[in-house]
Amino acid sequence: MNHSLILPKTIMLLGSGELGKEFAIAAQRLGNFVIAVDRYESAPAMQVADCAEVISMLDANDLQRIVEKHKPDYIVPEIEAIRTEKLLELEQQGINVIPTAKATNYTMNRDRIRELAHGELGIRTPKYTYANTAQELVRSAQDIGFPNVVKPVMSSSGKGQSIVHHPEAVEAAWNYAMEGSRGESNRVIVEEFISFEVEITLLAVKQWNAPTLFCPPIGHRQERGDYQESWQPARISGEQIDEAIAIAKKITDVLGGAGIFGVEFFMTKDEVIFSELSPRPHDTGMVTLISQNLNEFELHLRAILGLPIPKIEQLAPAASAVILARDYADTIAFEGLSAALSMSDVDIRLFGKPVSRPLRRMGVALAKGKTIEEAREKANRAAHKVKIVK
């Protein structure tokens, strides 16, 4: 607990999407000064931040320039496409990079976090290999076997990820991975397809000088590698929760620092298998906006600032369901909000993204229920009522 903390602090967000927007709101509720940074104007977090910068976060000189201009107390990455080597330099210059520059460097690249988890810590992951060219991918896919999953080593929100069922589909998987890759890497990871019962996210709240805390596990469903709905709590056994907590603690202890980590697992009948890790609030964790006394963004902020977290309490079974765009549009309007919000224990978040494209996440419906099934049904029904109109 930080008894000597004096606010406000200056916080620089690298990436200003919907997760950054909710974090900026949490930060400003405690009076902090937020600089929202992204590669395009009017990004969601910029709409609520104190000021904004539009740069390529892959440009080390641009990063140095805005850090010198604003002199932030904390740099808080929200996306993968950042020149992480520059973050290591900035940390050496005395700036707090959240959770640490080392952690962002590891986790911005799927190959590094996989090597840490499996190679160094001996944690069970899906079997995997890498490919740097389309020809290598053909061989790697054969080695892993079919079906398999192909992902860029550097991407977010499932971009570029596909399930490959037969050899004829490998070339298309390579092309799709290259389209979805962020940064300069042409490398893909090929991993065995896990036949799981449920995928979960375990939110681990790492504190500077207090024990790591864990939120109740969140179940989620993905399509095209991107989350479509999540619910809390996930129905898994106490033994599975204990095993997931032990694995999450093992990895986050090595990565260090403070803040929230979204640790993803495949749950099979017999195994708890580590999948991925994000060193920041997780999209599936948007359910905590309605499910918990402190949502994941407030927890992230408190952990960063060293503020106390007396308890994390789930208020009721809850769910989230995404509101997706169907078309390209550069002016955005919505209908159906009255119908969605006429349902009890339902809330809507519209992200304020300035343009839409097919399957882009534009908002999320949140719901509580007496059971997980009721909450999921309400969240999905509410999400389907909200439509983007031209």
C-alpha positions as CSV (number, residue, x, y, z in Angstrom):
1,M,0.0,0.0,0.0
2,N,1.4,3.4,-1.0
3,H,0.6,5.8,1.9
4,S,2.7,8.5,0.4
5,L,1.0,8.6,-3.0
6,I,0.1,12.1,-4.2
7,L,-2.2,12.6,-7.2
8,P,-2.6,13.6,-9.9
9,K,-0.2,11.6,-12.1
10,T,0.4,12.1,-15.8
11,I,-0.4,8.9,-17.7
12,M,0.4,8.3,-21.3
13,L,-1.7,5.7,-23.1
14,L,-0.1,4.0,-26.1
15,G,-3.1,2.8,-28.0
16,S,-6.5,4.5,-27.6
17,G,-9.2,2.0,-28.4
18,E,-12.2,1.0,-26.3
19,L,-10.1,-0.6,-23.6
20,G,-8.0,2.6,-23.4
21,K,-11.2,4.7,-23.2
22,E,-12.5,2.9,-20.1
23,F,-9.0,3.1,-18.5
24,A,-8.8,6.8,-19.2
25,I,-12.2,7.3,-17.6
26,A,-11.1,5.3,-14.5
27,A,-7.9,7.4,-14.3
28,Q,-9.7,10.7,-14.6
29,R,-12.2,9.8,-11.9
30,L,-9.2,10.0,-9.6
31,G,-8.1,13.3,-11.1
32,N,-5.2,12.1,-13.2
33,F,-4.0,13.7,-16.5
34,V,-4.3,11.4,-19.5
35,I,-2.5,11.7,-22.9
36,A,-4.1,9.4,-25.4
37,V,-1.8,8.3,-28.3
38,D,-2.8,6.4,-31.4
39,R,-2.1,6.2,-35.1
40,Y,-5.4,7.8,-36.1
41,E,-7.4,10.9,-35.0
42,S,-10.5,10.7,-32.8
43,A,-9.7,7.2,-31.4
44,P,-12.1,6.2,-28.6
45,A,-9.8,7.2,-25.7
46,M,-8.9,10.5,-27.3
47,Q,-12.6,11.5,-26.9
48,V,-12.2,11.5,-23.1
49,A,-8.5,12.2,-22.5
50,D,-7.0,15.6,-21.6
51,C,-5.0,15.7,-24.8
52,A,-4.1,13.5,-27.7
53,E,-1.1,12.7,-30.0
54,V,-1.4,11.0,-33.4
55,I,1.9,9.1,-34.3
56,S,3.1,5.8,-35.5
57,M,4.0,4.0,-32.2
58,L,6.4,1.9,-34.2
59,D,8.5,5.0,-34.8
60,A,11.1,5.3,-32.0
61,N,11.8,9.0,-32.7
62,D,8.1,9.9,-32.5
63,L,7.8,8.0,-29.2
64,Q,10.8,9.9,-27.8
65,R,9.5,13.2,-29.0
66,I,6.1,12.9,-27.3
67,V,7.6,11.5,-24.1
68,E,9.9,14.5,-23.9
69,K,7.0,16.8,-24.6
70,H,4.6,15.5,-21.9
71,K,7.0,13.9,-19.4
72,P,4.6,11.2,-18.2
73,D,4.9,9.5,-14.8
74,Y,3.6,6.3,-16.4
75,I,3.5,4.9,-19.9
76,V,0.6,2.4,-20.2
77,P,0.6,0.3,-23.5
78,E,-2.9,-0.7,-24.7
79,I,-1.9,-2.4,-28.0
80,E,0.8,-4.6,-29.5
81,A,2.0,-2.4,-32.3
82,I,4.6,-0.4,-30.4
83,R,8.4,-0.1,-30.8
84,T,9.0,-2.1,-27.6
85,E,12.8,-1.7,-27.8
86,K,12.2,2.0,-27.3
87,L,10.1,1.3,-24.2
88,L,13.2,-0.4,-22.7
89,E,15.2,2.7,-23.4
90,L,12.5,5.0,-21.9
91,E,12.4,2.8,-18.8
92,Q,16.1,3.2,-18.4
93,Q,15.5,7.0,-18.6
94,G,13.5,6.7,-15.4
95,I,9.9,6.4,-16.8
96,N,7.5,3.8,-15.4
97,V,6.5,1.5,-18.2
98,I,3.5,-0.7,-17.2
99,P,3.7,-3.4,-16.2
100,T,7.4,-3.3,-17.2
101,A,9.2,-2.7,-20.5
102,K,10.5,-6.3,-20.3
103,A,6.9,-7.6,-19.9
104,T,5.7,-5.6,-22.9
105,N,8.7,-6.7,-25.0
106,Y,7.9,-10.4,-24.2
107,T,4.1,-10.2,-24.7
108,M,4.0,-8.0,-27.8
109,N,5.4,-11.0,-29.6
110,R,3.6,-14.4,-29.3
111,D,6.9,-16.3,-29.9
112,R,8.6,-14.7,-26.9
113,I,5.9,-15.3,-24.4
114,R,5.4,-18.9,-25.7
115,E,9.2,-19.6,-25.3
116,L,9.1,-18.1,-21.8
117,A,6.0,-20.2,-20.7
118,H,6.9,-23.5,-22.4
119,G,10.7,-23.3,-22.9
120,E,11.8,-21.7,-19.6
121,L,9.0,-22.3,-17.2
122,G,7.9,-25.8,-18.4
123,I,4.2,-24.8,-18.6
124,R,1.9,-26.9,-20.8
125,T,1.0,-25.1,-24.0
126,P,-0.4,-26.3,-27.3
127,K,2.4,-27.9,-29.4
128,Y,3.8,-25.2,-31.7
129,T,6.4,-24.2,-34.3
130,Y,7.2,-21.2,-36.5
131,A,7.4,-20.3,-40.1
132,N,8.9,-17.2,-41.8
133,T,7.8,-17.9,-45.4
134,A,4.7,-19.5,-47.1
135,Q,6.9,-22.5,-48.0
136,E,8.1,-23.0,-44.4
137,L,4.4,-22.8,-43.3
138,V,3.6,-25.8,-45.6
139,R,6.2,-27.9,-43.8
140,S,5.4,-26.6,-40.3
141,A,1.7,-27.3,-40.8
142,Q,2.5,-30.9,-41.8
143,D,4.8,-31.3,-38.8
144,I,2.0,-30.1,-36.4
145,G,-0.7,-32.0,-38.2
146,F,-4.3,-30.9,-39.2
147,P,-6.3,-29.2,-38.0
148,N,-3.9,-26.5,-36.7
149,V,-4.1,-22.8,-35.9
150,V,-2.0,-20.2,-37.7
151,K,-1.4,-16.7,-36.1
152,P,1.0,-13.8,-36.8
153,V,3.5,-13.6,-34.0
154,M,2.5,-9.9,-33.7
155,S,-1.2,-9.0,-33.9
156,S,-4.2,-8.3,-31.6
157,S,-7.9,-9.2,-31.4
158,G,-7.5,-12.3,-33.4
159,K,-6.3,-10.4,-36.6
160,G,-4.7,-12.8,-39.1
161,Q,-5.7,-15.9,-37.1
162,S,-7.2,-18.9,-38.8
163,I,-7.9,-22.6,-38.3
164,V,-6.3,-24.7,-41.1
165,H,-8.2,-28.0,-41.7
166,H,-6.2,-29.4,-44.7
167,P,-3.0,-28.8,-46.7
168,E,-4.8,-26.9,-49.5
169,A,-5.8,-24.1,-47.1
170,V,-2.2,-23.4,-45.9
171,E,-1.5,-20.7,-48.6
172,A,-4.7,-18.8,-47.7
173,A,-3.8,-19.0,-44.0
174,W,-0.3,-17.5,-44.7
175,N,-1.9,-14.6,-46.8
176,Y,-4.5,-13.9,-44.1
177,A,-1.8,-13.9,-41.4
178,M,0.3,-11.4,-43.3
179,E,-2.8,-9.1,-43.7
180,G,-3.5,-9.2,-40.0
181,S,0.2,-8.9,-38.8
182,R,1.2,-5.7,-36.9
183,G,4.7,-4.3,-37.0
184,E,7.4,-5.5,-39.3
185,S,7.4,-9.2,-38.5
186,N,6.6,-11.8,-41.3
187,R,6.7,-14.7,-38.8
188,V,3.8,-16.9,-37.9
189,I,3.2,-19.4,-35.1
190,V,1.6,-22.7,-36.0
191,E,0.0,-24.6,-33.1
192,E,-2.0,-27.7,-32.6
193,F,-5.7,-27.3,-32.5
194,I,-6.9,-28.0,-28.9
195,S,-10.4,-29.6,-28.6
196,F,-11.4,-27.7,-25.4
197,E,-14.5,-27.6,-23.3
198,V,-14.2,-23.9,-22.6
199,E,-11.7,-21.0,-23.1
200,I,-11.2,-18.8,-20.1
201,T,-9.4,-15.5,-19.2
202,L,-8.0,-15.2,-15.7
203,L,-7.5,-11.6,-14.8
204,A,-4.4,-11.4,-12.6
205,V,-3.9,-8.1,-10.7
206,K,-0.2,-7.7,-10.0
207,Q,0.6,-5.2,-7.2
208,W,3.9,-3.4,-6.4
209,N,4.1,-4.4,-2.8
210,A,1.2,-6.7,-2.1
211,P,0.1,-10.2,-3.2
212,T,-1.3,-10.8,-6.8
213,L,-5.1,-10.9,-6.8
214,F,-7.3,-12.9,-9.2
215,C,-10.8,-12.1,-10.5
216,P,-13.3,-15.0,-10.9
217,P,-12.5,-16.8,-14.2
218,I,-14.2,-15.4,-17.3
219,G,-15.5,-17.8,-20.0
220,H,-15.4,-16.6,-23.6
221,R,-16.4,-17.6,-27.2
222,Q,-14.4,-16.6,-30.2
223,E,-15.0,-16.5,-33.9
224,R,-12.1,-15.7,-36.4
225,G,-9.9,-15.6,-33.4
226,D,-11.8,-12.6,-32.0
227,Y,-14.0,-12.6,-28.9
228,Q,-17.7,-12.5,-29.5
229,E,-19.1,-13.0,-26.0
230,S,-17.8,-13.5,-22.4
231,W,-19.3,-14.5,-19.1
232,Q,-18.3,-14.5,-15.5
233,P,-17.9,-16.8,-13.7
234,A,-16.8,-19.6,-16.0
235,R,-18.0,-23.0,-14.9
236,I,-14.8,-24.8,-14.1
237,S,-13.8,-26.9,-11.1
238,G,-12.0,-25.5,-8.0
239,E,-9.0,-27.7,-9.0
240,Q,-8.9,-26.1,-12.5
241,I,-9.1,-22.6,-11.0
242,D,-6.3,-23.4,-8.6
243,E,-4.1,-24.8,-11.5
244,A,-4.8,-21.7,-13.7
245,I,-4.0,-19.4,-10.8
246,A,-0.7,-21.2,-10.1
247,I,0.3,-21.0,-13.8
248,A,-0.7,-17.3,-14.1
249,K,1.2,-16.4,-11.0
250,K,4.3,-18.3,-12.2
251,I,4.4,-16.3,-15.5
252,T,3.4,-12.9,-14.1
253,D,6.0,-13.2,-11.3
254,V,8.7,-13.5,-14.0
255,L,7.3,-10.6,-16.0
256,G,7.2,-8.4,-12.9
257,G,5.9,-4.8,-12.5
258,A,2.3,-3.9,-11.6
259,G,-1.0,-3.8,-13.4
260,I,-3.6,-6.3,-14.7
261,F,-2.7,-9.3,-16.9
262,G,-5.3,-11.1,-19.0
263,V,-4.1,-14.8,-19.0
264,E,-5.9,-17.1,-21.4
265,F,-6.3,-20.8,-21.0
266,F,-7.9,-23.8,-22.8
267,M,-9.8,-26.0,-20.5
268,T,-10.1,-29.6,-21.6
269,K,-11.6,-32.5,-19.7
270,D,-8.2,-33.4,-18.3
271,E,-5.9,-30.4,-18.7
272,V,-5.4,-26.7,-18.1
273,I,-3.4,-25.4,-21.1
274,F,-1.9,-22.0,-21.2
275,S,-2.7,-20.1,-24.4
276,E,-1.8,-16.4,-24.4
277,L,-1.2,-13.4,-22.1
278,S,-1.9,-9.7,-22.4
279,P,-0.1,-7.3,-19.9
280,R,-3.1,-5.0,-19.7
281,P,-7.0,-5.1,-19.5
282,H,-8.4,-7.8,-21.7
283,D,-11.3,-7.4,-24.2
284,T,-13.1,-10.4,-22.7
285,G,-12.8,-8.6,-19.3
286,M,-15.3,-5.9,-20.5
287,V,-17.9,-8.1,-18.6
288,T,-16.4,-6.7,-15.4
289,L,-18.0,-3.3,-16.3
290,I,-21.2,-4.8,-14.9
291,S,-20.1,-7.9,-13.0
292,Q,-17.7,-6.7,-10.3
293,N,-17.4,-4.0,-7.6
294,L,-14.2,-2.9,-9.3
295,N,-13.9,-3.4,-13.0
296,E,-10.7,-4.4,-14.7
297,F,-9.8,-0.8,-15.7
298,E,-10.2,0.4,-12.1
299,L,-8.1,-2.6,-10.9
300,H,-5.4,-1.8,-13.5
301,L,-5.3,1.8,-12.3
302,R,-5.2,1.0,-8.6
303,A,-2.4,-1.6,-9.2
304,I,-0.3,0.9,-11.3
305,L,-0.7,3.7,-8.7
306,G,-0.1,1.4,-5.7
307,L,-3.6,2.1,-4.3
308,P,-5.3,-0.5,-2.0
309,I,-7.6,-3.1,-3.4
310,P,-9.5,-4.3,-0.3
311,K,-11.6,-6.9,-2.1
312,I,-12.7,-8.0,-5.6
313,E,-16.4,-9.0,-5.4
314,Q,-18.6,-10.5,-8.1
315,L,-22.0,-8.9,-8.0
316,A,-24.0,-11.4,-10.0
317,P,-23.6,-13.8,-12.9
318,A,-22.9,-11.6,-15.9
319,A,-22.1,-11.6,-19.6
320,S,-21.0,-9.4,-22.5
321,A,-21.7,-9.6,-26.2
322,V,-20.1,-7.6,-28.9
323,I,-21.9,-5.2,-31.3
324,L,-20.3,-5.6,-34.7
325,A,-20.3,-3.5,-37.8
326,R,-21.5,-5.1,-41.0
327,D,-20.3,-2.6,-43.6
328,Y,-17.8,0.2,-44.4
329,A,-19.0,3.6,-43.2
330,D,-17.4,6.9,-42.3
331,T,-20.3,8.3,-40.5
332,I,-21.7,6.2,-37.7
333,A,-25.2,6.3,-36.2
334,F,-27.0,3.7,-34.1
335,E,-30.6,2.6,-33.7
336,G,-32.2,0.1,-31.3
337,L,-30.8,1.5,-28.1
338,S,-34.2,2.0,-26.6
339,A,-35.2,-1.6,-27.2
340,A,-31.9,-2.9,-25.8
341,L,-32.0,-0.6,-22.7
342,S,-35.6,-1.5,-21.9
343,M,-34.3,-4.8,-20.5
344,S,-33.5,-4.9,-16.8
345,D,-29.9,-5.2,-15.7
346,V,-28.6,-4.4,-19.2
347,D,-26.1,-1.7,-20.2
348,I,-24.6,-0.7,-23.5
349,R,-21.2,0.8,-24.3
350,L,-20.7,2.4,-27.7
351,F,-17.0,2.9,-28.3
352,G,-17.2,6.0,-30.5
353,K,-15.0,4.6,-33.3
354,P,-15.0,7.2,-36.1
355,V,-15.4,4.7,-39.0
356,S,-16.7,1.1,-39.4
357,R,-15.7,-1.8,-41.5
358,P,-17.1,-5.4,-41.7
359,L,-16.9,-7.2,-38.3
360,R,-15.3,-4.2,-36.5
361,R,-16.2,-4.1,-32.8
362,M,-18.2,-0.9,-32.3
363,G,-19.8,-1.5,-28.9
364,V,-20.6,-4.1,-26.3
365,A,-23.8,-5.2,-24.5
366,L,-23.5,-6.0,-20.8
367,A,-26.0,-8.0,-18.7
368,K,-26.6,-9.5,-15.3
369,G,-28.9,-12.4,-14.6
370,K,-29.8,-15.0,-12.0
371,T,-27.7,-17.5,-13.9
372,I,-25.0,-17.4,-16.5
373,E,-27.4,-18.7,-19.1
374,E,-29.8,-15.9,-18.5
375,A,-27.1,-13.2,-18.5
376,R,-25.7,-14.6,-21.8
377,E,-29.1,-14.7,-23.4
378,K,-29.9,-11.1,-22.3
379,A,-26.5,-9.7,-23.5
380,N,-26.8,-11.3,-26.9
381,R,-30.4,-10.2,-27.3
382,A,-29.4,-6.6,-26.4
383,A,-26.4,-6.7,-28.7
384,H,-28.6,-7.8,-31.7
385,K,-31.1,-5.0,-31.1
386,V,-28.4,-2.3,-31.6
387,K,-27.8,-1.7,-35.3
388,I,-25.5,0.7,-37.2
389,V,-27.5,2.8,-39.7
390,K,-26.2,4.7,-42.7
